[in-house]
Amino acid sequence: MRVTKINKRTIIRKVCIMLLCVGAGWYLKARLTPQGFSMGAMGGGTPYVLTQQVKVAEISPKKSYIGRVEAIKSVDLKPQITGYVEKVLFKEGGLVNEGDILFIIEQKRYLANVELRQAELDSAKANLVKTERDYKRQKSLSKQNYASKATLDTSESNYLQAKAAVAQAEANLELAKIDLDYTEIKAPFTGYIGKANITEGNYVTSSSDNLARIVQISPIRVSFAVTDKDILESRQSNPQNLNLQTELVLPNGQILTEPMKSSFSSNEIDSSTATINIYAEYDNQQNLLIPGNYVDIRIGDQEPQMAILVPQAALAQDENGNYVVVVNDKNIAEQRRVVLGDVVEDSQIVLDGLSSEDKVIIQGLQKVKNGQEVKAQLITETQEAK
């Protein structure tokens, strides 16, 4: 077995490289560690913390919900009579106006039936005139004892039957006219129509499939669910929904600020979700709200408000509620109980407990006790973003 002697120069070179690495590590640690941090971390010195000035901004608080666009009116057109479809008088996917004729179903047969029922009515009326005259004549003769009681009774019966025949003929004529009206299927309201499910030449009955579907586009409705807490707060703070501003965020990110025409809520809260449905109505003049779409609806007061905002990192919570820790001019940490409002982007609105001059701890909060002296470094929002 051959043993190779280790070169002294090799050993010295390796030791030098090791010492250089250790020195570089200590140098980098000293450069990257804030002053005073090491002492605080070991518990033997003043803790080092980062603070940020609370922000005072003018905001319009808005709560966001997921809404579904719904047509206020929609109808499936169905035939009420039997016959062949003679004409389809609309452009598929187009706008139809209230009263427009959309389908015509075999009109000639139903028009002939109306004429037949009219003739039956005319005949019944003629017979009524004849039996009425006979009844009056027999009644006069009976008073003069020239006609028997049996003859008068027969005449009266014929007269009453003739009156009933006229009423029946009038009813039959009215039904025939109704059927004739059904040969023209009209748009019950203005809206957009879909495709024609049944085309010209097909035979339809009252049990046939829908001919087409119309949905109303303007006005239109957006429905969304809010929590029971939100609806109670809204009714207490703004019972008549005055100056209520909404924004609709479309699926492509476009924001509509079209004013809301009206709104109403469901009459009960869903006990399984603790929410209640709200229905908001819009004119939809640009036709950008399409039934079936989902949008984000943001609701808030129209008048802007001044508010104190703190970063989410400054908030803490214990058994007594929410609090932050501020650093005063003497670098003493002070615990402050706060009342929180809504969340605005990455910040929290503080309704009570802070003033605009306060600086809150956003890093190192867990190392600080109430009344303890700290070493604080103030950072700006720009530094925090970096």
C-alpha positions as CSV (number, residue, x, y, z in Angstrom):
1,M,0.0,0.0,0.0
2,R,1.4,3.4,-1.1
3,V,1.1,6.4,1.3
4,T,1.2,9.9,-0.3
5,K,2.5,12.7,1.8
6,I,0.3,15.7,2.1
7,N,1.9,18.9,0.8
8,K,2.2,21.7,3.4
9,R,1.3,24.3,0.8
10,T,-2.0,22.5,0.0
11,I,-2.9,22.5,3.7
12,I,-2.1,26.2,4.1
13,R,-4.1,27.1,1.0
14,K,-7.2,25.2,2.3
15,V,-7.0,26.8,5.7
16,C,-6.7,30.3,4.1
17,I,-9.8,29.7,2.0
18,M,-11.7,28.5,5.0
19,L,-10.8,31.6,7.0
20,L,-11.8,33.9,4.1
21,C,-15.2,32.2,3.9
22,V,-15.8,32.6,7.7
23,G,-14.8,36.3,7.5
24,A,-17.0,37.0,4.6
25,G,-20.0,35.4,6.4
26,W,-19.5,37.6,9.5
27,Y,-19.1,40.6,7.3
28,L,-22.4,40.0,5.4
29,K,-24.2,39.3,8.6
30,A,-23.1,42.6,10.1
31,R,-24.1,44.4,6.9
32,L,-27.6,42.8,6.6
33,T,-28.6,42.9,10.3
34,P,-30.1,46.2,11.5
35,Q,-28.3,47.9,14.4
36,G,-29.5,46.8,17.7
37,F,-31.4,43.8,16.4
38,S,-28.9,41.2,17.6
39,M,-29.2,42.5,21.2
40,G,-32.9,42.5,21.1
41,A,-33.1,39.0,19.6
42,M,-31.0,37.7,22.5
43,G,-33.3,39.4,25.0
44,G,-30.5,41.4,26.5
45,G,-31.2,44.7,24.9
46,T,-33.7,47.1,23.4
47,P,-35.8,45.4,20.7
48,Y,-35.6,46.7,17.2
49,V,-38.9,47.4,15.3
50,L,-40.1,48.9,12.1
51,T,-42.8,51.5,12.2
52,Q,-45.0,53.3,9.7
53,Q,-47.0,56.5,9.9
54,V,-50.8,55.9,9.8
55,K,-52.4,57.1,6.6
56,V,-55.2,59.6,6.4
57,A,-57.1,59.4,3.1
58,E,-60.3,60.4,1.5
59,I,-62.2,57.2,0.6
60,S,-65.6,56.1,-0.6
61,P,-66.1,52.8,1.2
62,K,-67.5,50.1,-1.1
63,K,-68.4,46.5,-0.4
64,S,-68.0,44.0,-3.2
65,Y,-70.4,41.2,-4.0
66,I,-70.8,38.7,-6.8
67,G,-73.9,39.4,-8.8
68,R,-75.8,37.6,-11.5
69,V,-77.5,39.4,-14.4
70,E,-81.1,38.5,-14.8
71,A,-83.8,39.5,-17.3
72,I,-86.7,41.2,-15.5
73,K,-89.0,39.8,-18.2
74,S,-88.5,36.6,-20.2
75,V,-91.0,34.5,-22.1
76,D,-91.0,31.2,-24.1
77,L,-93.4,31.5,-27.0
78,K,-95.7,28.5,-27.4
79,P,-98.5,27.9,-29.9
80,Q,-102.0,27.8,-28.6
81,I,-103.6,26.3,-31.7
82,T,-102.9,23.5,-34.2
83,G,-101.7,24.1,-37.7
84,Y,-98.8,24.6,-40.1
85,V,-96.3,27.5,-39.5
86,E,-96.8,29.8,-42.5
87,K,-94.4,32.6,-41.8
88,V,-91.5,33.4,-39.5
89,L,-91.2,37.2,-39.4
90,F,-88.2,38.1,-37.3
91,K,-84.4,38.0,-37.5
92,E,-82.9,35.5,-35.1
93,G,-80.9,37.1,-32.3
94,G,-82.4,40.6,-33.1
95,L,-84.4,43.1,-31.2
96,V,-88.2,42.8,-31.4
97,N,-90.6,45.4,-30.2
98,E,-93.8,44.9,-28.2
99,G,-96.6,43.9,-30.6
100,D,-94.4,42.8,-33.5
101,I,-95.9,39.7,-35.3
102,L,-93.3,36.9,-35.0
103,F,-95.1,33.8,-36.3
104,I,-98.2,33.2,-38.4
105,I,-100.0,29.8,-38.1
106,E,-102.4,28.7,-40.9
107,Q,-104.7,31.7,-40.8
108,K,-107.2,30.8,-43.6
109,R,-108.8,27.9,-41.7
110,Y,-109.4,29.9,-38.6
111,L,-110.6,32.9,-40.6
112,A,-113.2,30.6,-42.3
113,N,-114.2,29.3,-38.8
114,V,-114.9,32.9,-37.7
115,E,-117.1,33.5,-40.8
116,L,-118.9,30.3,-40.1
117,R,-119.6,31.3,-36.5
118,Q,-120.7,34.7,-37.6
119,A,-123.2,33.2,-39.9
120,E,-124.5,30.9,-37.1
121,L,-125.0,34.0,-35.0
122,D,-126.9,35.9,-37.7
123,S,-129.2,32.9,-38.1
124,A,-129.8,32.6,-34.4
125,K,-130.6,36.3,-34.2
126,A,-133.1,36.0,-37.1
127,N,-134.8,33.1,-35.4
128,L,-135.0,35.1,-32.2
129,V,-136.8,37.9,-33.9
130,K,-139.3,35.4,-35.3
131,T,-140.0,33.6,-32.0
132,E,-140.2,36.9,-30.1
133,R,-142.9,38.2,-32.5
134,D,-144.8,34.9,-32.2
135,Y,-144.6,35.0,-28.4
136,K,-145.9,38.5,-28.2
137,R,-148.7,37.7,-30.5
138,Q,-149.7,34.6,-28.6
139,K,-149.5,36.6,-25.3
140,S,-151.9,39.2,-26.7
141,L,-154.3,36.6,-28.0
142,S,-154.2,34.8,-24.6
143,K,-155.3,37.9,-22.8
144,Q,-158.4,38.1,-25.2
145,N,-159.1,34.4,-24.6
146,Y,-158.4,33.6,-28.3
147,A,-155.3,31.4,-27.6
148,S,-155.0,28.4,-25.3
149,K,-152.6,28.3,-22.4
150,A,-150.7,25.4,-24.1
151,T,-150.1,27.4,-27.2
152,L,-148.8,30.4,-25.2
153,D,-146.4,28.1,-23.2
154,T,-145.0,26.6,-26.4
155,S,-144.5,30.1,-27.9
156,E,-142.7,31.3,-24.8
157,S,-140.4,28.2,-24.7
158,N,-139.5,28.7,-28.3
159,Y,-138.6,32.3,-27.6
160,L,-136.4,31.5,-24.6
161,Q,-134.6,28.8,-26.6
162,A,-134.0,31.3,-29.4
163,K,-132.4,33.7,-26.9
164,A,-130.2,31.0,-25.5
165,A,-129.1,30.0,-29.1
166,V,-128.1,33.6,-29.8
167,A,-126.0,33.7,-26.6
168,Q,-124.4,30.4,-27.6
169,A,-123.6,31.6,-31.1
170,E,-122.1,34.8,-29.7
171,A,-119.8,32.7,-27.4
172,N,-118.8,30.4,-30.3
173,L,-117.9,33.5,-32.4
174,E,-115.8,34.9,-29.6
175,L,-113.9,31.6,-29.3
176,A,-113.3,31.5,-33.0
177,K,-112.0,35.1,-32.9
178,I,-109.6,34.1,-30.1
179,D,-108.3,31.2,-32.1
180,L,-107.8,33.5,-35.1
181,D,-105.8,35.9,-32.9
182,Y,-103.6,33.0,-31.8
183,T,-102.6,32.5,-35.5
184,E,-100.5,35.6,-35.1
185,I,-97.9,35.1,-32.3
186,K,-96.8,38.6,-31.2
187,A,-94.0,39.9,-28.9
188,P,-95.5,40.6,-25.5
189,F,-92.7,43.1,-24.7
190,T,-89.6,44.7,-26.2
191,G,-86.5,42.5,-26.0
192,Y,-84.0,40.3,-27.8
193,I,-85.2,37.1,-29.4
194,G,-83.2,33.9,-29.8
195,K,-83.2,31.4,-32.6
196,A,-86.4,30.0,-34.1
197,N,-86.8,26.5,-32.8
198,I,-89.6,25.7,-35.3
199,T,-89.4,27.0,-38.9
200,E,-91.9,27.5,-41.7
201,G,-93.8,24.4,-42.9
202,N,-93.8,22.6,-39.6
203,Y,-97.0,21.4,-38.0
204,V,-97.5,22.6,-34.4
205,T,-99.9,22.0,-31.6
206,S,-100.5,23.4,-28.1
207,S,-98.1,20.7,-26.8
208,S,-95.3,21.5,-29.2
209,D,-91.9,22.7,-28.1
210,N,-91.3,26.4,-27.6
211,L,-91.2,28.4,-30.8
212,A,-88.6,30.9,-29.6
213,R,-87.6,32.8,-26.4
214,I,-87.5,36.5,-25.7
215,V,-85.6,38.2,-22.9
216,Q,-85.8,41.8,-21.8
217,I,-82.5,43.7,-21.9
218,S,-83.6,47.2,-20.8
219,P,-84.2,47.6,-18.0
220,I,-82.3,44.7,-16.5
221,R,-81.7,43.3,-13.0
222,V,-78.6,42.3,-11.1
223,S,-79.2,39.9,-8.1
224,F,-76.7,39.3,-5.3
225,A,-76.6,38.0,-1.8
226,V,-75.5,40.0,1.3
227,T,-75.0,38.8,4.8
228,D,-77.6,39.4,7.5
229,K,-75.1,41.7,9.2
230,D,-74.6,43.9,6.1
231,I,-78.3,44.3,5.5
232,L,-79.0,45.3,9.1
233,E,-76.2,47.9,9.0
234,S,-77.4,49.3,5.7
235,R,-81.0,49.7,6.9
236,Q,-79.9,51.4,10.1
237,S,-77.4,53.8,8.4
238,N,-79.3,54.5,5.2
239,P,-82.9,53.2,5.4
240,Q,-84.0,54.7,2.1
241,N,-80.8,53.9,0.1
242,L,-80.2,57.6,-0.5
243,N,-77.0,58.6,-2.4
244,L,-76.2,55.0,-2.9
245,Q,-73.6,54.5,-5.6
246,T,-72.8,51.3,-7.3
247,E,-70.1,50.1,-9.7
248,L,-70.4,47.0,-11.9
249,V,-67.2,45.2,-12.9
250,L,-67.8,43.2,-16.1
251,P,-66.1,39.9,-16.9
252,N,-63.6,41.8,-19.1
253,G,-62.7,44.2,-16.2
254,Q,-64.6,47.2,-17.5
255,I,-66.3,49.2,-14.8
256,L,-69.8,50.5,-15.3
257,T,-70.9,53.4,-13.2
258,E,-74.5,53.5,-14.5
259,P,-76.9,54.7,-11.8
260,M,-79.2,52.2,-10.2
261,K,-82.9,52.8,-10.9
262,S,-84.3,50.9,-8.0
263,S,-83.7,48.0,-5.7
264,F,-85.5,45.6,-3.4
265,S,-84.6,42.7,-1.2
266,S,-86.1,39.3,-0.6
267,N,-88.7,39.0,2.2
268,E,-86.7,36.5,4.2
269,I,-83.1,35.5,5.1
270,D,-81.8,32.1,3.9
271,S,-81.1,30.3,7.2
272,S,-78.6,27.9,5.6
273,T,-76.3,30.7,4.4
274,A,-77.4,33.7,6.7
275,T,-77.8,35.8,3.5
276,I,-80.6,37.7,1.8
277,N,-81.0,38.3,-1.9
278,I,-80.9,41.9,-3.2
279,Y,-82.2,42.8,-6.7
280,A,-80.9,46.0,-8.3
281,E,-82.4,47.4,-11.6
282,Y,-80.4,49.2,-14.3
283,D,-81.4,50.9,-17.6
284,N,-78.6,49.0,-19.4
285,Q,-78.5,51.6,-22.2
286,Q,-75.2,50.2,-23.6
287,N,-76.5,46.6,-23.6
288,L,-73.4,45.5,-21.8
289,L,-75.3,43.6,-19.1
290,I,-76.3,40.2,-20.6
291,P,-78.7,37.9,-18.8
292,G,-76.8,35.0,-17.2
293,N,-73.5,36.9,-16.8
294,Y,-71.7,37.2,-13.5
295,V,-70.4,40.6,-12.5
296,D,-68.8,42.2,-9.4
297,I,-71.1,44.8,-7.8
298,R,-69.5,47.3,-5.5
299,I,-71.8,49.3,-3.3
300,G,-70.9,52.4,-1.2
301,D,-71.9,55.9,-0.1
302,Q,-71.6,58.5,-2.8
303,E,-70.0,61.1,-0.5
304,P,-66.2,60.5,0.2
305,Q,-65.1,60.3,3.8
306,M,-61.8,60.9,5.6
307,A,-60.5,57.8,7.2
308,I,-57.4,56.5,9.1
309,L,-55.8,53.5,7.4
310,V,-53.2,51.1,8.9
311,P,-51.4,48.2,7.2
312,Q,-52.7,44.7,8.0
313,A,-49.4,43.8,9.5
314,A,-49.9,46.4,12.3
315,L,-53.0,44.6,13.6
316,A,-53.0,42.1,16.4
317,Q,-55.8,40.4,18.4
318,D,-56.2,38.9,21.9
319,E,-59.1,37.8,24.1
320,N,-60.0,41.5,24.6
321,G,-60.2,42.4,20.9
322,N,-58.2,44.1,18.3
323,Y,-55.2,46.3,19.0
324,V,-52.1,48.0,17.5
325,V,-48.8,49.1,19.1
326,V,-47.7,52.6,18.5
327,V,-44.3,54.2,19.3
328,N,-44.4,57.6,20.9
329,D,-41.9,60.5,20.7
330,K,-39.9,58.9,23.6
331,N,-39.6,55.5,21.7
332,I,-41.9,53.9,24.2
333,A,-44.3,51.2,22.8
334,E,-48.0,51.8,23.7
335,Q,-50.8,49.3,23.1
336,R,-53.9,50.9,21.6
337,R,-57.3,49.2,21.4
338,V,-58.9,50.0,18.0
339,V,-62.3,49.7,16.4
340,L,-62.0,48.5,12.9
341,G,-64.0,49.3,9.8
342,D,-63.9,48.0,6.3
343,V,-60.8,46.7,4.4
344,V,-59.5,49.0,1.6
345,E,-57.2,47.1,-0.7
346,D,-54.3,46.0,1.7
347,S,-55.1,48.4,4.5
348,Q,-57.7,48.5,7.3
349,I,-59.9,51.4,8.3
350,V,-59.6,52.3,12.0
351,L,-62.8,54.0,13.2
352,D,-61.5,54.7,16.8
353,G,-58.3,54.4,18.8
354,L,-55.7,56.2,16.6
355,S,-54.9,59.7,15.5
356,S,-53.2,60.9,12.3
357,E,-49.9,61.5,14.1
358,D,-49.5,58.0,15.4
359,K,-46.8,55.6,14.2
360,V,-47.7,51.9,14.4
361,I,-45.3,48.9,14.6
362,I,-45.5,46.8,11.5
363,Q,-42.5,44.5,12.2
364,G,-41.2,43.1,15.5
365,L,-44.6,43.4,17.2
366,Q,-44.2,40.0,18.9
367,K,-41.0,41.1,20.7
368,V,-42.5,44.2,22.3
369,K,-44.4,44.6,25.6
370,N,-46.7,47.5,26.5
371,G,-44.6,50.4,28.0
372,Q,-41.3,49.0,26.8
373,E,-38.6,51.1,25.2
374,V,-37.8,50.2,21.6
375,K,-35.4,51.1,18.8
376,A,-37.7,52.2,16.0
377,Q,-37.0,52.8,12.3
378,L,-39.7,54.6,10.4
379,I,-40.2,53.3,6.9
380,T,-42.4,54.8,4.1
381,E,-44.9,53.0,1.9
382,T,-42.4,53.0,-0.9
383,Q,-39.8,51.2,1.2
384,E,-42.4,48.7,2.3
385,A,-43.4,47.9,-1.3
386,K,-39.7,47.2,-2.1
